[in-house]
Amino acid sequence: MISPALAHLPTLLAPERLPQHAPLAVQTRDGLVESVHYGSVIATAADGRTLLAAGEPLAPFYPRSALKPLQAVAMVRAGLDLPDELLALAAASHSGAATHRDGARRILDLHGLTPGDLENSTDLPYGAREREDWLGGGGEATQLAQNCSGKHAAMAATCVINGWPVRGYLDPAHPLQELVARTVADLTGEEPERTSTDGCGTPLFALTLRGMARAFGRLAAAAEAGGSAEAGVARAMRRHPQMVAGEGRDVTALMRLVPGLVAKDGFEGVQLVGLPDGRAVAVKISDGGDRARMPVTVRVLAALDVDTSPLARIAAAPVLGGGRPVGLLQATDFLAASESPAYPGASAASEAL
């Protein structure tokens, strides 16, 4: 007999209610397809038009940590003024290196705060090497080590700047979170389909890939234009990509290798990219796995005529057998499969968006 607490699951998981994702990436081993990653993707123009799409990019999803740059814009609009490397950290899912932990502490110190004012969850450093170093030194799970600590330090600082209560800054009814919600709606052009709570405790909004792509296009284009909050966040991320993720992380590598690009990942297979001309890419891998996210993103960037030759290392990954390559994880030809003769370079799905 099914538990009463789970009685709603058959309805929620009915096939007709599942997003209609497309096969975006495959892993092969000696010529045989071993795994398939489904998902949805969209690329938008500076004016918000859909340039190409696959899967169901209008299905609501949770952007997870890809929301952080938008949250940072809200804080800058509210008066947050940080050096670029610390503003980049406010938009980060950092690896937990000493420079990240020290940066979060600096944000707190600048505003008369302490780590005790943070309300995020505790965790070990996110990066594998950083975690090993931390544990080797006797470290344990803390709020500063957790990968969202830069954002939370900035949120507490924004409260101090505005005279808002620091305690309870994660409450959706808190003035800070109300401002974040308005800013997200402004940048995406969407009202959230629903709200939830992210892993670190921050309010989380269900949006579409199209809305998130529009927001990242605005961020990246603003950096070319001037002094808005969007420009400040985008420029900080561009100048300090190691603070947005960390050494050895693909998002940091992507921003270093493609000048002017703004990128942010999110748990459960989410990737957002904004280009200097206002175009943008949004990817969601349906199974939540992380490994397919970047090959799919690079495939779309190539379709947008971005020079992806420097990205070979993150565009595909070798599959090993006995220590030698025997296969490959790579994007499928999901764009070619949905070409529309009426609009070369755009998928058939894009005509309905």
CORJOVEN-V312721 format. One record per residue. RES is the residue in one small letter. D_FIRST is the distance of its C-alpha to the first C-alpha in Angstrom with 2 decimals. Layout:
# CORJOVEN-V312721
[[RES | D_FIRST] [RES | D_FIRST]]
This chain:
# CORJOVEN-V312721
[[m | 0.00] [i | 3.80] [s | 6.49] [p | 8.95] [a | 11.55] [l | 10.44] [a | 9.77] [h | 13.39] [l | 13.43] [p | 13.33] [t | 16.32] [l | 18.09] [l | 17.97] [a | 19.16] [p | 22.17] [e | 24.65] [r | 24.13] [l | 24.76] [p | 28.39] [q | 30.54] [h | 31.81] [a | 34.51] [p | 35.14] [l | 37.44] [a | 37.87] [v | 37.61] [q | 38.06] [t | 40.05] [r | 40.92] [d | 44.00] [g | 43.74] [l | 40.10] [v | 37.61] [e | 35.17] [s | 33.24] [v | 33.22] [h | 32.82] [y | 32.14] [g | 33.14] [s | 35.46] [v | 39.02] [i | 41.87] [a | 45.52] [t | 47.45] [a | 51.16] [a | 52.91] [d | 52.75] [g | 48.99] [r | 49.29] [t | 46.83] [l | 48.68] [l | 45.92] [a | 42.18] [a | 39.35] [g | 35.68] [e | 34.66] [p | 36.73] [l | 36.09] [a | 32.33] [p | 31.71] [f | 31.00] [y | 31.50] [p | 34.87] [r | 34.07] [s | 37.31] [a | 39.28] [l | 39.63] [k | 41.83] [p | 45.15] [l | 44.46] [q | 43.65] [a | 46.89] [v | 48.82] [a | 47.64] [m | 48.90] [v | 52.24] [r | 52.63] [a | 52.19] [g | 55.02] [l | 53.52] [d | 56.41] [l | 55.80] [p | 57.64] [d | 56.25] [e | 54.58] [l | 52.68] [l | 51.76] [a | 50.34] [l | 48.29] [a | 46.97] [a | 45.49] [a | 44.21] [s | 41.23] [h | 43.59] [s | 43.36] [g | 44.26] [a | 47.77] [a | 50.41] [t | 51.89] [h | 48.59] [r | 47.98] [d | 51.64] [g | 51.51] [a | 48.68] [r | 50.66] [r | 53.78] [i | 52.11] [l | 51.19] [d | 54.67] [l | 56.39] [h | 54.77] [g | 55.00] [l | 51.36] [t | 49.68] [p | 46.43] [g | 45.14] [d | 45.18] [l | 42.59] [e | 39.07] [n | 37.38] [s | 34.88] [t | 36.31] [d | 36.25] [l | 38.40] [p | 40.73] [y | 39.09] [g | 41.73] [a | 41.41] [r | 45.08] [e | 45.10] [r | 42.08] [e | 43.80] [d | 47.02] [w | 45.29] [l | 43.46] [g | 46.67] [g | 48.48] [g | 46.03] [g | 44.21] [e | 40.73] [a | 38.35] [t | 40.28] [q | 40.39] [l | 43.66] [a | 42.33] [q | 39.28] [n | 39.98] [c | 40.12] [s | 42.63] [g | 45.51] [k | 43.78] [h | 42.80] [a | 46.32] [a | 47.70] [m | 45.42] [a | 46.62] [a | 50.18] [t | 49.92] [c | 48.97] [v | 52.09] [i | 54.28] [n | 53.20] [g | 53.10] [w | 49.37] [p | 47.28] [v | 46.10] [r | 43.37] [g | 40.35] [y | 41.58] [l | 38.02] [d | 37.14] [p | 36.89] [a | 39.34] [h | 41.87] [p | 45.06] [l | 44.61] [q | 41.17] [e | 42.38] [l | 45.27] [v | 43.05] [a | 40.93] [r | 44.18] [t | 45.56] [v | 42.54] [a | 42.75] [d | 46.48] [l | 46.35] [t | 43.53] [g | 44.56] [e | 40.97] [e | 38.99] [p | 35.60] [e | 32.70] [r | 30.65] [t | 31.00] [s | 29.02] [t | 30.08] [d | 31.39] [g | 30.83] [c | 34.10] [g | 33.27] [t | 35.42] [p | 34.44] [l | 33.33] [f | 33.94] [a | 32.32] [l | 35.31] [t | 36.32] [l | 38.10] [r | 41.09] [g | 41.35] [m | 41.14] [a | 43.70] [r | 46.04] [a | 45.82] [f | 46.71] [g | 49.50] [r | 50.91] [l | 50.77] [a | 52.53] [a | 55.15] [a | 55.88] [a | 56.96] [e | 59.78] [a | 60.90] [g | 61.39] [g | 60.41] [s | 57.16] [a | 54.11] [e | 52.49] [a | 55.56] [g | 55.51] [v | 51.92] [a | 52.41] [r | 55.69] [a | 54.30] [m | 51.47] [r | 54.01] [r | 56.45] [h | 53.98] [p | 51.19] [q | 50.79] [m | 49.65] [v | 47.02] [a | 45.23] [g | 47.32] [e | 49.34] [g | 47.65] [r | 45.17] [d | 45.24] [v | 45.51] [t | 48.59] [a | 50.04] [l | 49.47] [m | 51.39] [r | 54.15] [l | 54.62] [v | 54.63] [p | 57.10] [g | 56.07] [l | 52.38] [v | 49.76] [a | 46.34] [k | 43.14] [d | 39.81] [g | 36.37] [f | 33.15] [e | 30.65] [g | 33.50] [v | 35.79] [q | 39.58] [l | 42.24] [v | 45.95] [g | 48.90] [l | 52.30] [p | 55.69] [d | 56.37] [g | 53.25] [r | 51.12] [a | 47.64] [v | 44.65] [a | 40.95] [v | 38.32] [k | 34.54] [i | 32.83] [s | 29.35] [d | 27.67] [g | 29.24] [g | 31.34] [d | 34.81] [r | 36.91] [a | 37.19] [r | 38.22] [m | 41.91] [p | 42.72] [v | 41.43] [t | 43.42] [v | 46.58] [r | 46.21] [v | 46.22] [l | 49.13] [a | 51.09] [a | 50.48] [l | 51.97] [d | 55.08] [v | 54.49] [d | 56.19] [t | 53.31] [s | 55.55] [p | 55.22] [l | 51.42] [a | 51.18] [r | 49.60] [i | 46.60] [a | 46.46] [a | 45.03] [a | 43.95] [p | 44.82] [v | 42.24] [l | 43.51] [g | 43.57] [g | 45.45] [g | 46.86] [r | 48.34] [p | 47.26] [v | 45.56] [g | 43.83] [l | 43.30] [l | 40.83] [q | 42.33] [a | 41.83] [t | 41.63] [d | 44.12] [f | 41.71] [l | 44.66] [a | 46.83] [a | 44.01] [s | 43.87] [e | 47.63] [s | 48.96] [p | 52.50] [a | 53.23] [y | 52.71] [p | 53.46] [g | 51.53] [a | 48.70] [s | 45.47] [a | 44.77] [a | 41.88] [s | 44.43] [e | 46.20] [a | 43.35] [l | 43.12]]
